[in-house]
Amino acid sequence: MNSRRFCYLDNNATTRVAPEVLEAMTPFLKDHWGNPSSAYSFGHQLSKPLDKARASVADLLGAEPMEIVFTSCGTESNNAAWNSALAAHPRKKHIVTTTVEHSANIKFGQVMEERGYKVTYLKVEADGTLDLGELESALRSDTAVASIMWANNETGVLFPIEEVAAICRGKGVLFHTDAVQVPGKLKINARALGVDYLSISAHKLHAPKGIGALYVRRRAPFTPYIVGGSQEKGRRGGTENVPYVIGFGKAAELAQDMLPDENSRIRGLRDRMEKAILTQIPRVTRNGSIRERLPNTSNLAFEHVEAEGLLHLLDEAGICASSGSACTTGAINPSHVLTAMGLKSDRARGSIRFSLGLYNSEEDVDYLLEVLPGMVQKLRGEPGKMARHRSAKLAASGKAHSLQT
C-alpha cells in the first residue's frame, strides 16, 4: 500500500466506528458485562441503558421505542420482515420486490420461489428509478408483501418510499423497505412514511458490525424469526448484545446531531469529486439518477477499463472504493443492479462506486483526483492521449496551476 495516504471512499460498504461510540461501549465490555435478563441487579441494571439506546434509535427513525426490534444486521432485519409478512397471510403466495434490491432480498425471494411462491421483480428505468404505475399494477389480491429498498447501495438512487407505502396501503398489502443506506444521510420519519417494516444496520452509521434493527409499525403483524427466550419483548430470542446496542444508540444520537451539516458538506465533496472526474477524464459516465440519490454516492463507468484492474491500482495507492455491494465482492458477473438498469456488460464491468462519509475531507478528494487520471490512462494503454486531453481542458479553464500531476 502507498505509504503517503490512506483514503477510504467505500462508506456504503461499512463505516469507521466513531470514537464516541467506542467510548460509550467500553464500560459495557469491561465492567457492566452482566446478562440483562438476570434477576440480580448486576445484570438487571443494564435494562435502563438498553432502554435509552432503544429510544435513541427510535428517535433516529421517527418511531416509538416499542416499535424497535434489535437484530444482528440488516440482512436479518430484512429476513425477519419478510418472514412476518408471509406468516401473517399464509394463503397469500405472491411477493413484489425489485430487480435492484440488495442480495439479502433477491436471494430470499429466490428461496421463496423454491417453496412455491410467485415473486414479481419490478424492473427499473435506465436511470435506476422506479415506475410507480408498474408497482400498482403488480400488486394483487394474493400479494402478501411488497419489499422495496429506499436507497440503492450501489448507485445511491432513491425510491419515493412514501408514495410506494401509500400505494401498498391502498391495496391492503404489507410493505417493507430496506433503508440500510439511509440513516445519517437523510432524515427519517417512519410514521410519516407509512411503512409497516423498515430495516437498518448500525455499521453503516459509525457503529460496529453485528447489530441492526427492524422498525415494526405498531399493530403490524410480527412473528419472531429467531425463536428462543423472551428478549425484545418476545420478538427475538437470544441474549441481548448489550455493548453493541449501546454503541448503536450512541451512533444514532451522533447521526441526528450531525445530519444537517454533514449532509451538505459530504454532498459538496461528492459533487466536486464527480464533476472533476467527469471533466478531467474522457469517456466517463454517471450511472443512475443525478437528482434522486443519496448525497454521498457516485457510481461512475470508465469506458475501456475493467473495474477490477482499477480497484487494484487504487488499493495500491491506499484508496478504498468498490465495484458494487460488498456482499457480492468476488462475483465474476457484472453488478445485477447495473445490469437491471440496462447497462451493457462492458460498461457495468467498468463501473466504480465512490461513497463518502463523515471522516472524508477535501484532501481525500484532492488525492483521488491526483492519482485517478493516470491510473485510467495506464489501464487504457493510451500514453499521451489523456495527457493531451487534460492539457486542453486546463488551458481552456486557465487553472492549470490548481491540479497536481
C-alpha positions as CSV (number, residue, x, y, z in Angstrom):
1,M,0.0,0.0,0.0
2,N,1.2,3.5,-0.8
3,S,2.6,5.0,2.4
4,R,1.6,8.6,1.5
5,R,-2.1,8.3,2.4
6,F,-5.0,6.0,3.4
7,C,-8.2,7.2,1.7
8,Y,-11.4,5.4,2.5
9,L,-14.1,6.0,-0.1
10,D,-16.3,3.0,0.4
11,N,-18.7,4.1,3.2
12,N,-21.7,2.4,1.7
13,A,-19.9,-0.9,2.4
14,T,-19.1,-0.1,6.1
15,T,-18.0,2.9,8.2
16,R,-15.3,3.5,10.7
17,V,-16.5,3.2,14.3
18,A,-16.8,6.7,15.8
19,P,-14.6,7.3,18.8
20,E,-17.6,8.5,20.8
21,V,-19.3,5.2,20.0
22,L,-16.3,3.1,21.2
23,E,-16.1,5.2,24.3
24,A,-19.8,4.6,25.1
25,M,-19.4,0.8,24.5
26,T,-16.3,0.3,26.6
27,P,-17.8,0.2,30.1
28,F,-20.2,-2.5,28.9
29,L,-17.3,-4.6,27.7
30,K,-15.1,-4.1,30.8
31,D,-17.3,-3.5,33.8
32,H,-21.0,-3.9,33.1
33,W,-20.9,-7.2,31.4
34,G,-23.9,-8.9,33.1
35,N,-26.9,-10.6,31.5
36,P,-29.8,-8.1,31.4
37,S,-32.3,-10.9,31.7
38,S,-30.8,-11.9,35.1
39,A,-32.9,-11.4,38.3
40,Y,-30.0,-9.9,40.3
41,S,-29.1,-6.2,40.0
42,F,-25.6,-6.7,38.4
43,G,-27.4,-7.9,35.2
44,H,-30.8,-6.3,35.6
45,Q,-29.3,-2.8,36.0
46,L,-28.5,-2.9,32.3
47,S,-32.1,-2.5,31.4
48,K,-32.0,1.3,31.7
49,P,-29.1,1.8,29.3
50,L,-30.6,-0.6,26.9
51,D,-33.9,1.4,27.1
52,K,-32.0,4.6,26.5
53,A,-30.3,3.2,23.4
54,R,-33.6,1.9,22.0
55,A,-35.1,5.3,22.5
56,S,-32.2,6.9,20.6
57,V,-32.6,4.5,17.6
58,A,-36.3,5.1,17.7
59,D,-35.8,8.8,17.6
60,L,-33.5,8.5,14.6
61,L,-36.3,6.7,12.8
62,G,-39.1,8.9,13.9
63,A,-40.6,5.9,15.8
64,E,-41.6,4.8,19.2
65,P,-39.1,2.7,21.3
66,M,-41.6,-0.2,21.4
67,E,-41.5,-0.4,17.6
68,I,-37.8,-1.2,17.5
69,V,-36.5,-4.8,17.4
70,F,-32.7,-5.2,17.7
71,T,-31.2,-7.7,15.3
72,S,-27.8,-8.8,14.3
73,C,-27.7,-6.9,10.9
74,G,-29.6,-5.5,8.0
75,T,-29.9,-8.9,6.4
76,E,-31.6,-10.4,9.5
77,S,-33.9,-7.4,9.7
78,N,-34.9,-7.9,6.1
79,N,-35.5,-11.6,6.5
80,A,-37.5,-11.0,9.7
81,A,-39.8,-8.5,8.0
82,W,-40.5,-10.9,5.0
83,N,-41.0,-13.8,7.4
84,S,-43.5,-11.9,9.5
85,A,-45.5,-10.6,6.5
86,L,-45.7,-14.1,4.9
87,A,-46.6,-15.7,8.2
88,A,-49.4,-13.2,8.7
89,H,-51.0,-14.2,5.4
90,P,-50.1,-17.9,4.8
91,R,-52.6,-18.3,2.0
92,K,-51.2,-15.4,0.0
93,K,-48.4,-16.7,-2.2
94,H,-47.3,-13.6,-4.1
95,I,-44.4,-11.2,-3.3
96,V,-43.4,-8.0,-5.0
97,T,-39.9,-6.6,-5.0
98,T,-37.4,-5.0,-7.5
99,T,-34.6,-6.2,-9.6
100,V,-32.1,-3.9,-7.9
101,E,-32.6,-4.9,-4.3
102,H,-29.7,-6.0,-2.0
103,S,-28.8,-9.7,-2.3
104,A,-30.4,-10.3,1.1
105,N,-33.8,-9.7,-0.5
106,I,-33.1,-11.1,-4.0
107,K,-31.9,-14.4,-2.6
108,F,-34.8,-14.5,-0.1
109,G,-37.1,-14.1,-3.0
110,Q,-35.4,-17.0,-4.8
111,V,-35.8,-19.2,-1.8
112,M,-39.5,-18.4,-1.6
113,E,-39.9,-19.3,-5.2
114,E,-38.5,-22.7,-4.5
115,R,-41.1,-23.0,-1.8
116,G,-44.0,-22.3,-4.2
117,Y,-44.3,-18.5,-4.0
118,K,-44.6,-16.3,-7.1
119,V,-42.3,-13.3,-6.9
120,T,-42.6,-10.3,-9.2
121,Y,-39.3,-8.4,-9.7
122,L,-40.1,-4.9,-10.8
123,K,-37.8,-3.5,-13.5
124,V,-36.3,-0.1,-13.2
125,E,-35.7,2.7,-15.7
126,A,-32.3,3.4,-17.3
127,D,-31.5,5.9,-14.5
128,G,-32.4,3.4,-11.8
129,T,-35.7,4.9,-10.9
130,L,-39.0,3.1,-10.4
131,D,-42.2,3.3,-12.4
132,L,-44.9,3.5,-9.7
133,G,-47.6,2.6,-12.3
134,E,-45.9,-0.8,-12.7
135,L,-45.8,-1.2,-9.0
136,E,-49.5,-0.6,-8.6
137,S,-50.3,-3.0,-11.5
138,A,-48.1,-5.7,-9.9
139,L,-50.0,-5.7,-6.6
140,R,-52.7,-8.4,-6.4
141,S,-55.3,-9.8,-4.1
142,D,-52.9,-12.6,-3.1
143,T,-49.8,-10.3,-2.6
144,A,-48.5,-11.0,0.9
145,V,-45.8,-8.3,1.0
146,A,-44.1,-5.7,-1.1
147,S,-40.4,-5.1,-0.3
148,I,-38.7,-2.1,-2.0
149,M,-35.5,-0.5,-0.9
150,W,-35.3,3.2,-0.1
151,A,-31.8,3.9,-1.3
152,N,-29.8,1.7,-3.6
153,N,-26.5,0.7,-2.1
154,E,-24.6,0.7,-5.4
155,T,-26.0,3.8,-7.2
156,G,-27.5,5.8,-4.3
157,V,-30.7,6.1,-6.3
158,L,-33.7,6.9,-4.1
159,F,-37.2,5.4,-4.5
160,P,-40.2,7.5,-3.4
161,I,-41.0,5.3,-0.4
162,E,-43.8,7.4,1.0
163,E,-45.7,7.1,-2.3
164,V,-44.9,3.4,-2.5
165,A,-46.2,2.9,1.0
166,A,-49.4,4.7,0.2
167,I,-50.0,2.5,-2.9
168,C,-49.4,-0.6,-0.9
169,R,-51.7,0.6,1.9
170,G,-54.4,1.4,-0.6
171,K,-54.2,-2.2,-1.9
172,G,-54.1,-3.7,1.6
173,V,-50.6,-5.1,1.1
174,L,-48.0,-5.1,3.9
175,F,-44.9,-3.0,2.9
176,H,-41.3,-3.3,3.9
177,T,-38.4,-1.1,3.0
178,D,-34.7,-1.9,3.2
179,A,-33.4,1.5,4.5
180,V,-29.9,0.3,5.4
181,Q,-28.2,3.1,3.4
182,V,-30.4,6.0,4.6
183,P,-29.7,6.7,8.3
184,G,-27.2,9.6,8.8
185,K,-27.7,10.7,5.2
186,L,-31.4,11.6,5.1
187,K,-34.0,12.4,7.8
188,I,-36.3,9.5,8.6
189,N,-39.8,9.6,9.9
190,A,-41.2,6.1,9.8
191,R,-44.6,7.1,11.0
192,A,-45.0,9.7,8.3
193,L,-43.7,7.3,5.6
194,G,-46.4,4.9,6.4
195,V,-44.2,1.8,6.1
196,D,-45.0,-1.4,8.1
197,Y,-41.4,-2.6,8.4
198,L,-38.1,-0.7,7.9
199,S,-34.6,-2.2,8.2
200,I,-31.3,-0.6,9.2
201,S,-27.8,-1.7,10.2
202,A,-25.5,0.0,12.7
203,H,-22.3,-0.4,10.8
204,K,-23.5,1.9,8.1
205,L,-23.5,4.8,10.6
206,H,-20.3,4.5,12.5
207,A,-21.2,1.7,15.0
208,P,-19.8,-1.8,15.0
209,K,-20.8,-4.7,12.7
210,G,-23.1,-7.3,14.2
211,I,-26.0,-5.1,15.3
212,G,-29.1,-3.9,13.4
213,A,-32.7,-3.0,13.9
214,L,-36.1,-3.6,12.4
215,Y,-38.8,-1.0,12.8
216,V,-42.2,-2.7,13.2
217,R,-45.1,-0.4,13.0
218,R,-47.4,-0.6,15.9
219,R,-50.1,-3.1,15.2
220,A,-48.2,-4.5,12.2
221,P,-48.1,-8.3,12.4
222,F,-44.9,-9.8,13.6
223,T,-43.7,-13.4,14.0
224,P,-40.3,-14.0,15.7
225,Y,-37.7,-15.0,13.1
226,I,-35.3,-16.2,15.8
227,V,-37.1,-18.2,18.4
228,G,-35.8,-18.5,21.9
229,G,-36.2,-16.6,25.1
230,S,-38.4,-13.6,25.9
231,Q,-35.9,-10.9,24.9
232,E,-37.0,-8.0,22.8
233,K,-40.5,-8.5,24.3
234,G,-40.6,-11.9,22.9
235,R,-39.9,-10.8,19.3
236,R,-36.3,-12.1,19.0
237,G,-34.7,-14.7,21.2
238,G,-31.1,-14.6,22.3
239,T,-29.2,-12.7,25.0
240,E,-29.1,-9.0,24.3
241,N,-25.8,-7.8,22.7
242,V,-25.5,-5.0,25.3
243,P,-22.3,-3.3,24.2
244,Y,-23.3,-3.2,20.6
245,V,-26.8,-1.9,21.4
246,I,-25.3,0.8,23.5
247,G,-22.9,1.7,20.6
248,F,-25.9,1.7,18.1
249,G,-27.7,4.1,20.4
250,K,-24.8,6.5,20.6
251,A,-24.3,6.3,16.8
252,A,-27.9,7.2,16.3
253,E,-27.5,10.3,18.5
254,L,-24.5,11.4,16.6
255,A,-26.2,10.9,13.3
256,Q,-29.1,13.0,14.5
257,D,-26.9,15.8,15.7
258,M,-24.6,15.9,12.6
259,L,-27.2,15.2,9.9
260,P,-27.8,18.8,8.7
261,D,-24.1,19.9,8.5
262,E,-22.7,16.6,7.3
263,N,-25.3,16.1,4.6
264,S,-24.4,19.4,2.9
265,R,-20.7,19.0,3.5
266,I,-20.5,15.5,2.1
267,R,-22.8,16.3,-0.8
268,G,-20.4,19.2,-1.7
269,L,-17.4,16.8,-1.6
270,R,-19.2,14.3,-3.7
271,D,-20.2,16.8,-6.3
272,R,-16.7,18.3,-6.5
273,M,-15.2,14.9,-6.9
274,E,-17.7,13.7,-9.5
275,K,-17.5,16.9,-11.6
276,A,-13.7,16.8,-11.7
277,I,-13.6,13.2,-12.7
278,L,-16.2,13.7,-15.5
279,T,-14.3,16.8,-16.7
280,Q,-10.7,15.6,-16.4
281,I,-11.0,12.0,-17.6
282,P,-12.5,11.4,-21.0
283,R,-15.2,8.7,-21.6
284,V,-16.6,8.5,-18.1
285,T,-20.3,8.5,-17.5
286,R,-22.5,8.6,-14.4
287,N,-24.7,5.6,-13.5
288,G,-28.1,6.4,-12.0
289,S,-30.3,9.5,-11.5
290,I,-28.4,12.7,-10.7
291,R,-31.3,14.2,-8.7
292,E,-32.9,11.4,-6.7
293,R,-29.9,9.9,-4.9
294,L,-28.0,9.8,-1.7
295,P,-25.8,12.8,-1.0
296,N,-22.7,10.7,-0.6
297,T,-22.7,8.2,-3.5
298,S,-21.2,8.4,-7.0
299,N,-21.2,5.4,-9.4
300,L,-19.1,6.0,-12.5
301,A,-18.5,4.0,-15.6
302,F,-15.0,4.2,-17.1
303,E,-15.0,3.2,-20.8
304,H,-12.4,0.6,-21.8
305,V,-11.4,0.0,-18.2
306,E,-12.0,-3.2,-16.1
307,A,-13.2,-2.2,-12.6
308,E,-11.1,-5.0,-11.1
309,G,-7.9,-3.5,-12.5
310,L,-8.7,0.0,-11.5
311,L,-9.7,-1.1,-7.9
312,H,-6.3,-2.9,-7.7
313,L,-4.4,0.3,-8.6
314,L,-6.5,2.3,-6.2
315,D,-5.8,-0.2,-3.5
316,E,-2.0,0.1,-4.2
317,A,-2.3,3.8,-3.7
318,G,-4.2,3.3,-0.4
319,I,-7.6,4.3,-1.8
320,C,-10.6,2.1,-0.9
321,A,-13.6,2.0,-3.4
322,S,-15.7,-0.7,-4.8
323,S,-17.4,-2.0,-7.9
324,G,-20.7,-2.7,-6.1
325,S,-22.1,-4.3,-3.0
326,A,-19.5,-5.7,-0.6
327,C,-21.8,-8.7,-0.2
328,T,-21.1,-9.7,-3.8
329,T,-17.4,-8.9,-4.0
330,G,-15.6,-11.7,-5.9
331,A,-18.5,-12.4,-8.2
332,I,-17.4,-12.8,-11.8
333,N,-20.7,-11.4,-13.1
334,P,-21.3,-7.7,-13.6
335,S,-23.4,-5.9,-11.0
336,H,-27.1,-7.1,-11.0
337,V,-28.1,-3.5,-10.2
338,L,-26.3,-2.0,-13.2
339,T,-27.5,-4.9,-15.5
340,A,-31.1,-4.3,-14.3
341,M,-30.7,-0.6,-15.4
342,G,-29.9,-1.8,-18.9
343,L,-26.1,-1.2,-18.9
344,K,-24.2,-3.3,-21.3
345,S,-21.7,-5.8,-19.8
346,D,-18.6,-3.8,-20.6
347,R,-19.9,-0.6,-19.1
348,A,-21.1,-2.5,-16.0
349,R,-17.7,-4.2,-15.6
350,G,-16.0,-0.8,-15.8
351,S,-18.1,0.9,-13.1
352,I,-16.7,2.0,-9.8
353,R,-18.7,3.2,-6.7
354,F,-17.2,6.0,-4.6
355,S,-19.2,6.6,-1.3
356,L,-18.1,9.3,1.0
357,G,-18.7,9.7,4.8
358,L,-18.2,11.6,8.0
359,Y,-14.4,11.2,8.1
360,N,-13.7,12.2,4.5
361,S,-12.0,15.5,3.7
362,E,-11.2,17.9,0.9
363,E,-7.7,16.3,1.0
364,D,-9.1,12.9,0.3
365,V,-10.8,14.2,-2.8
366,D,-7.7,16.0,-3.9
367,Y,-5.6,12.8,-3.5
368,L,-8.1,10.8,-5.6
369,L,-8.1,13.4,-8.3
370,E,-4.3,13.5,-8.3
371,V,-3.9,9.7,-8.9
372,L,-7.0,8.5,-10.7
373,P,-6.4,10.0,-14.2
374,G,-3.0,8.4,-14.5
375,M,-4.5,5.0,-13.4
376,V,-7.2,5.2,-16.1
377,Q,-4.7,6.2,-18.7
378,K,-2.4,3.2,-17.8
379,L,-5.3,0.7,-17.9
380,R,-6.5,2.1,-21.3
381,G,-3.0,1.9,-22.7
382,E,-3.2,5.3,-24.1
383,P,0.0,7.2,-23.2
384,G,-0.2,10.8,-24.0
385,K,-3.8,10.8,-25.2
386,M,-5.3,11.6,-21.8
387,A,-2.4,14.0,-21.0
388,R,-3.3,16.0,-24.2
389,H,-7.0,15.9,-23.3
390,R,-6.3,17.2,-19.8
391,S,-3.9,19.9,-21.0
392,A,-6.6,21.2,-23.4
393,K,-9.1,21.3,-20.5
394,L,-6.7,23.1,-18.3
395,A,-5.6,25.6,-20.9
396,A,-9.3,26.4,-21.5
397,S,-10.0,26.9,-17.8
398,G,-6.9,28.8,-17.0
399,K,-6.5,26.8,-13.9
400,A,-3.5,24.5,-14.7
401,H,-1.8,25.5,-11.6
402,S,-4.5,24.0,-9.4
403,L,-4.1,20.4,-10.5
404,Q,-1.3,18.2,-9.3
405,T,0.0,15.6,-11.8
